[in-house]
Amino acid sequence: MTSPASPSERRAPAGDAHRGRPRAFPEAARLALADTQLRRNLGHATATIRRRRGEVVGELPDWEELREAGRAIKERVLRKRFLGAKVGISGVNFAVAETGTVCVVESEGNGRMCLTLPEVLVSVMGIEKLIPTWRDFEVFLQLLPRSSTGERMNPYTSFWAGVRHGDGPGEFHLVLLDNGRSRVLADPVGRQTLNCIRCSACLNVCPVYERTGGHAYGSVYPGPIGAILTPQLEGLDRAGTLPYASSLCGACYEVCPVKIDIPEVLVHLRGQVVRHKRAARRVPDPEAATMEALAWVFADRRRYELAQKLARVGQLPLARSGRIRRLPAALAGWTEMRDAPAIPAQTFRDWWRRR
C-alpha cells in the first residue's frame, strides 16, 4: 500500500533555487492554491490516513518499543559511517568575539555527533552571527527557544572554542561567510534583516505563509524573513516578487524576538523593485510617469490647491451622495471593490482662510 503524496510533492513545482530561476512567488502561490480539487482530495486522504494510523497503532501495546527498535536498527548502518567520518561540517547559531566561542543550539542532538566525532570540524558561519561578549548569550538563549519552539531552553546547547587533545576533533576551522551580507549591511533600512536569529516565529504567524507553505518562496528562507532576506542576498532580478508576498499586517514584527521591522523593510524593498524595473525598461512607464507628475504637483502648495479645484470640478459627473462609485479608464481598478470618497466642497485651507 502506498501512502498519499504530500502537498509539497503534488503541487506544481516552485523551481529549484540552486539549478535555475525559481518561479515568481505570485505564480507559485497561485498554482499551489488554485487546484481546489487537489486540496479536497489531499484533505480527505490525509484525514483518512491519520484516523487509520491512530486505530492500528493503538492495537499494539509495545508501539514505542517498536519505534525505538526501528531507530536502533537503522542506526547499525548510519552510526558506523559517523564513527568513520574524517571531516564534519556544521553551521553556527552564535559566535562570541570576546572569547572565540562558537555555539550551536538544537532540539534533536544529532548535531553533536557531527561536532565531536570527526577528526576535522569545519563550521560555516554567516558574519551576522557574531555577538560581542560571552554575557550576551544570556539574552539570546532566552529569546531563541521561546520564539522558535515554545520551549524555555534548547534541549541541546553546545559550545566550543578550539580543540583539546583527546577530546573532540583534532582540527577546527571556522569559515566566515559574507555572500552579500556586507551589501545588506550598507543599506540603512535593509540592514536590520541581519539581526535575524532564525527562530521562525514570523513564519508561524504569517497569513501568507500559512496558506501557501514554504515551497512557493523558492528559497531556503521562506515566510516573512525570506521575503526580505532572499531579495537582498540574491538580488531583485532573481527574487524581486518576494517583497510583495505579504499583507503588511505587521504580525511578524510583533513576534520577532530581535524587533526586525519586517513591514518597513518590505515597503523599502518594494520601492527598490519599482526603481529597478523602471531603470530596466526601454519604453516609458505610464505608472511611473503618473507618480512623477503627482510628486511635482504635491511639491508646491499652489499647484496642489489648483489640482484640488480642478479635481472638484472634474468629479461632478461621477460623484453621487458624497461617493464616487466608478472611476473612468485606467482608474477603474480603484473602485472595483470599494467606493472612493468625493472631494469636499471646501478644503481645510479654504476654511482656515475664511475664518
C-alpha positions as CSV (number, residue, x, y, z in Angstrom):
1,M,0.0,0.0,0.0
2,T,1.4,3.4,-1.0
3,S,0.9,6.4,1.1
4,P,-0.7,9.5,-0.4
5,A,1.6,12.1,-1.8
6,S,2.3,15.1,0.4
7,P,1.1,18.6,-0.7
8,S,4.7,19.6,-1.5
9,E,5.0,16.6,-3.8
10,R,1.8,17.0,-5.6
11,R,1.7,20.8,-6.1
12,A,3.2,22.5,-9.1
13,P,6.9,22.9,-8.6
14,A,8.1,26.3,-7.5
15,G,11.5,25.9,-9.1
16,D,14.9,25.0,-7.7
17,A,16.9,27.9,-6.5
18,H,20.1,26.0,-6.9
19,R,19.6,24.8,-10.5
20,G,17.7,27.6,-12.2
21,R,15.5,30.6,-11.8
22,P,12.7,29.9,-9.4
23,R,9.1,30.7,-10.1
24,A,8.0,34.2,-9.0
25,F,6.2,34.0,-5.7
26,P,2.7,35.1,-7.0
27,E,2.8,32.5,-9.7
28,A,4.0,29.7,-7.5
29,A,1.5,30.6,-4.8
30,R,-1.4,30.9,-7.3
31,L,-0.6,27.4,-8.6
32,A,-0.5,26.0,-5.1
33,L,-3.8,27.4,-4.1
34,A,-5.8,27.2,-7.3
35,D,-6.3,23.5,-7.5
36,T,-9.3,23.1,-5.2
37,Q,-10.0,19.5,-6.3
38,L,-6.5,18.6,-5.3
39,R,-6.9,20.3,-2.0
40,R,-10.1,18.4,-1.3
41,N,-8.5,15.1,-2.3
42,L,-5.5,15.7,-0.1
43,G,-7.6,16.8,2.9
44,H,-9.7,13.7,2.6
45,A,-6.7,11.4,2.1
46,T,-4.6,12.7,5.0
47,A,-7.6,12.7,7.4
48,T,-8.3,9.1,6.5
49,I,-4.7,8.0,6.9
50,R,-4.4,9.8,10.2
51,R,-7.6,8.1,11.5
52,R,-6.5,4.7,10.3
53,R,-3.0,5.1,11.7
54,G,-4.3,6.0,15.1
55,E,-6.5,2.9,15.1
56,V,-3.9,0.4,14.1
57,V,-1.1,1.9,16.3
58,G,-3.5,1.7,19.3
59,E,-3.7,-2.1,18.8
60,L,-0.1,-2.6,19.8
61,P,0.8,-2.1,23.4
62,D,4.6,-2.0,22.7
63,W,4.4,0.6,19.9
64,E,7.0,2.9,21.5
65,E,9.4,-0.1,21.9
66,L,9.0,-0.9,18.3
67,R,9.8,2.6,17.3
68,E,13.0,2.6,19.3
69,A,13.9,-0.8,17.8
70,G,13.4,0.6,14.3
71,R,15.6,3.6,15.1
72,A,18.4,1.4,16.6
73,I,18.4,-1.0,13.6
74,K,18.7,1.9,11.1
75,E,21.5,3.5,13.1
76,R,23.9,-0.1,12.7
77,V,24.2,1.3,9.3
78,L,24.4,5.0,10.0
79,R,26.4,5.1,13.2
80,K,29.3,3.2,11.6
81,R,29.6,5.9,8.9
82,F,29.5,8.6,11.6
83,L,32.2,6.9,13.6
84,G,34.4,6.5,10.5
85,A,34.0,10.1,9.1
86,K,37.2,12.1,8.9
87,V,35.6,15.6,8.4
88,G,32.4,17.0,9.8
89,I,30.7,20.3,8.7
90,S,28.3,22.3,10.9
91,G,26.5,25.6,11.0
92,V,26.7,28.1,13.7
93,N,24.0,29.9,15.7
94,F,26.2,32.4,17.5
95,A,29.9,33.1,17.9
96,V,31.5,35.3,20.6
97,A,34.1,37.9,19.6
98,E,35.3,38.3,23.1
99,T,36.3,34.6,23.7
100,G,36.2,33.0,20.3
101,T,33.5,30.6,21.5
102,V,31.2,29.0,18.9
103,C,27.7,27.9,19.7
104,V,25.1,25.5,18.1
105,V,21.6,25.1,19.6
106,E,19.3,22.3,18.5
107,S,16.4,20.1,19.5
108,E,17.5,16.6,18.4
109,G,21.1,16.2,19.5
110,N,22.2,15.0,16.0
111,G,24.5,18.0,15.6
112,R,26.7,16.8,18.5
113,M,27.6,13.7,16.6
114,C,29.0,15.9,13.8
115,L,30.7,18.2,16.2
116,T,32.5,15.7,18.3
117,L,33.2,12.5,16.3
118,P,35.2,13.6,13.2
119,E,38.9,14.3,13.3
120,V,38.4,17.6,11.5
121,L,35.5,20.0,12.1
122,V,34.6,22.8,9.7
123,S,32.0,25.3,10.9
124,V,30.4,27.7,8.4
125,M,29.0,31.0,9.9
126,G,27.4,34.0,8.4
127,I,29.2,37.1,9.6
128,E,25.9,38.4,11.1
129,K,26.0,35.5,13.7
130,L,28.8,37.3,15.7
131,I,27.9,38.7,19.1
132,P,30.3,40.8,21.2
133,T,30.6,39.2,24.7
134,W,30.0,35.9,26.5
135,R,27.3,37.5,28.6
136,D,25.3,38.3,25.5
137,F,24.3,34.6,25.5
138,E,22.1,35.4,28.5
139,V,19.8,37.4,26.1
140,F,19.8,35.1,23.1
141,L,19.5,31.8,24.8
142,Q,16.2,33.1,26.4
143,L,14.9,34.7,23.2
144,L,15.6,31.9,20.7
145,P,13.9,28.8,22.2
146,R,10.8,30.7,23.3
147,S,10.3,32.2,19.9
148,S,11.3,29.1,17.9
149,T,9.8,26.0,19.6
150,G,7.9,27.5,22.5
151,E,10.4,26.0,25.0
152,R,12.2,27.7,27.9
153,M,15.6,26.4,26.8
154,N,17.0,24.5,23.9
155,P,17.4,20.7,24.7
156,Y,21.0,20.7,23.3
157,T,23.3,23.7,23.5
158,S,26.9,23.1,22.5
159,F,29.9,25.5,23.0
160,W,33.4,25.0,21.7
161,A,36.4,27.3,21.4
162,G,39.2,25.5,19.6
163,V,40.5,21.9,20.1
164,R,41.8,19.8,23.0
165,H,43.9,16.7,22.7
166,G,41.8,13.6,23.2
167,D,38.5,15.4,23.4
168,G,36.7,16.0,20.2
169,P,38.2,17.0,16.8
170,G,41.9,17.5,16.4
171,E,41.4,20.3,13.9
172,F,38.8,23.1,13.9
173,H,38.2,25.6,11.0
174,L,35.8,28.5,11.2
175,V,34.6,29.8,7.8
176,L,33.1,33.4,8.0
177,L,30.6,33.7,5.2
178,D,29.8,37.1,3.6
179,N,27.9,36.1,0.4
180,G,26.2,39.5,0.1
181,R,25.8,40.3,3.7
182,S,28.2,43.3,3.5
183,R,26.0,44.7,0.8
184,V,22.9,44.3,3.0
185,L,24.8,46.0,5.9
186,A,25.3,49.1,3.7
187,D,21.6,49.6,3.4
188,P,20.4,51.8,6.4
189,V,16.9,50.2,6.3
190,G,17.6,46.7,5.0
191,R,20.5,46.0,7.4
192,Q,18.1,45.2,10.3
193,T,17.3,42.0,8.4
194,L,20.7,40.7,9.5
195,N,19.5,40.8,13.2
196,C,17.6,37.6,12.4
197,I,18.4,34.6,14.7
198,R,16.5,32.1,12.6
199,C,13.8,31.4,15.1
200,S,10.9,31.1,12.5
201,A,8.4,32.9,14.7
202,C,7.4,35.2,11.8
203,L,6.5,32.1,9.7
204,N,4.1,30.8,12.3
205,V,2.0,34.0,12.4
206,C,2.2,34.9,8.7
207,P,-1.2,34.5,6.9
208,V,0.6,34.3,3.5
209,Y,2.9,31.5,4.6
210,E,0.1,29.7,6.4
211,R,-1.8,29.4,3.1
212,T,1.0,28.8,0.6
213,G,3.6,26.9,2.5
214,G,7.3,27.3,2.1
215,H,7.9,25.9,-1.4
216,A,6.3,28.9,-3.1
217,Y,9.1,31.2,-1.9
218,G,11.7,29.3,-4.0
219,S,14.3,29.8,-1.3
220,V,15.8,28.2,1.8
221,Y,14.3,31.1,3.7
222,P,10.5,31.1,3.4
223,G,8.0,33.3,5.1
224,P,8.4,37.0,6.0
225,I,12.1,36.7,6.8
226,G,12.7,35.1,3.4
227,A,10.7,37.8,1.7
228,I,13.2,40.4,2.9
229,L,16.4,38.4,3.2
230,T,16.4,36.5,-0.1
231,P,16.0,39.6,-2.3
232,Q,18.8,41.3,-0.6
233,L,21.2,38.3,-0.8
234,E,20.3,37.0,-4.2
235,G,19.2,40.2,-6.0
236,L,15.9,41.7,-7.3
237,D,16.2,40.0,-10.7
238,R,16.0,36.6,-9.0
239,A,13.7,37.3,-6.1
240,G,12.0,40.7,-6.8
241,T,8.5,39.3,-6.3
242,L,9.1,38.2,-2.7
243,P,8.7,41.7,-1.1
244,Y,5.1,41.5,-2.3
245,A,4.5,38.2,-0.6
246,S,2.9,40.0,2.4
247,S,-0.3,41.6,3.5
248,L,1.7,44.1,5.6
249,C,-0.4,43.1,8.6
250,G,2.5,43.5,11.0
251,A,2.1,40.3,12.9
252,C,5.7,39.3,12.0
253,Y,7.1,42.4,13.7
254,E,5.0,41.8,16.8
255,V,6.6,38.4,17.4
256,C,10.1,39.0,16.2
257,P,12.5,38.5,19.2
258,V,15.0,41.0,17.8
259,K,12.4,43.6,16.7
260,I,13.1,43.5,12.9
261,D,10.5,45.8,11.4
262,I,9.8,43.4,8.5
263,P,6.9,45.5,7.1
264,E,9.2,48.5,6.9
265,V,11.8,46.5,5.0
266,L,9.1,45.0,2.7
267,V,7.9,48.5,1.7
268,H,11.5,49.7,1.3
269,L,12.3,46.7,-1.0
270,R,9.1,47.3,-3.0
271,G,10.4,50.8,-3.7
272,Q,13.7,49.3,-4.9
273,V,11.8,46.9,-7.1
274,V,9.9,49.7,-8.7
275,R,13.1,51.7,-9.3
276,H,14.9,48.7,-10.6
277,K,12.1,47.9,-13.1
278,R,11.9,51.5,-14.2
279,A,15.7,51.6,-14.9
280,A,15.4,48.3,-16.9
281,R,12.6,49.5,-19.1
282,R,13.3,51.0,-22.5
283,V,9.8,52.4,-23.0
284,P,8.0,55.0,-20.9
285,D,6.2,53.6,-17.9
286,P,2.7,55.1,-17.5
287,E,2.5,54.4,-13.8
288,A,5.9,55.9,-13.2
289,A,5.1,59.0,-15.3
290,T,1.8,59.4,-13.3
291,M,3.7,59.2,-10.0
292,E,6.3,61.7,-11.1
293,A,3.5,64.1,-12.1
294,L,1.8,63.7,-8.8
295,A,5.1,64.3,-7.0
296,W,5.5,67.5,-9.0
297,V,2.0,68.7,-8.0
298,F,2.4,67.8,-4.3
299,A,5.7,69.5,-4.1
300,D,4.2,73.0,-4.4
301,R,1.3,74.4,-2.4
302,R,-0.1,76.5,-5.3
303,R,0.0,73.5,-7.7
304,Y,-1.6,71.3,-5.1
305,E,-4.5,73.7,-4.4
306,L,-5.1,74.2,-8.1
307,A,-5.2,70.5,-8.6
308,Q,-7.8,70.2,-5.9
309,K,-10.0,72.8,-7.6
310,L,-9.7,71.1,-10.9
311,A,-10.5,67.7,-9.4
312,R,-13.5,69.1,-7.6
313,V,-14.9,70.3,-11.0
314,G,-13.9,67.1,-12.8
315,Q,-15.7,64.8,-10.3
316,L,-19.1,66.4,-10.8
317,P,-20.3,63.8,-13.3
318,L,-19.0,61.0,-11.1
319,A,-19.9,61.9,-7.5
320,R,-23.2,60.8,-6.1
321,S,-24.2,61.3,-2.5
322,G,-20.7,62.1,-1.5
323,R,-19.2,59.0,-3.0
324,I,-17.5,58.1,-6.3
325,R,-18.6,54.6,-7.3
326,R,-16.9,54.2,-10.6
327,L,-13.8,55.9,-11.9
328,P,-13.1,56.1,-15.6
329,A,-10.5,54.2,-17.7
330,A,-7.3,53.1,-16.0
331,L,-8.5,54.4,-12.6
332,A,-11.4,52.0,-12.6
333,G,-9.4,49.5,-10.6
334,W,-9.7,51.7,-7.5
335,T,-13.4,51.5,-7.5
336,E,-14.0,47.9,-8.5
337,M,-14.1,46.7,-4.8
338,R,-14.8,50.0,-3.0
339,D,-16.2,53.5,-3.3
340,A,-13.9,56.5,-3.3
341,P,-14.8,59.5,-1.2
342,A,-15.7,62.6,-3.1
343,I,-13.5,65.7,-2.8
344,P,-15.2,68.0,-0.3
345,A,-16.6,71.3,-1.5
346,Q,-14.3,73.2,0.9
347,T,-10.8,72.3,1.9
348,F,-9.3,72.9,5.3
349,R,-7.1,75.7,3.9
350,D,-10.2,77.4,2.4
351,W,-12.0,77.1,5.8
352,W,-8.9,78.5,7.6
353,R,-8.6,81.5,5.4
354,R,-12.2,82.5,5.7
355,R,-12.2,82.2,9.5
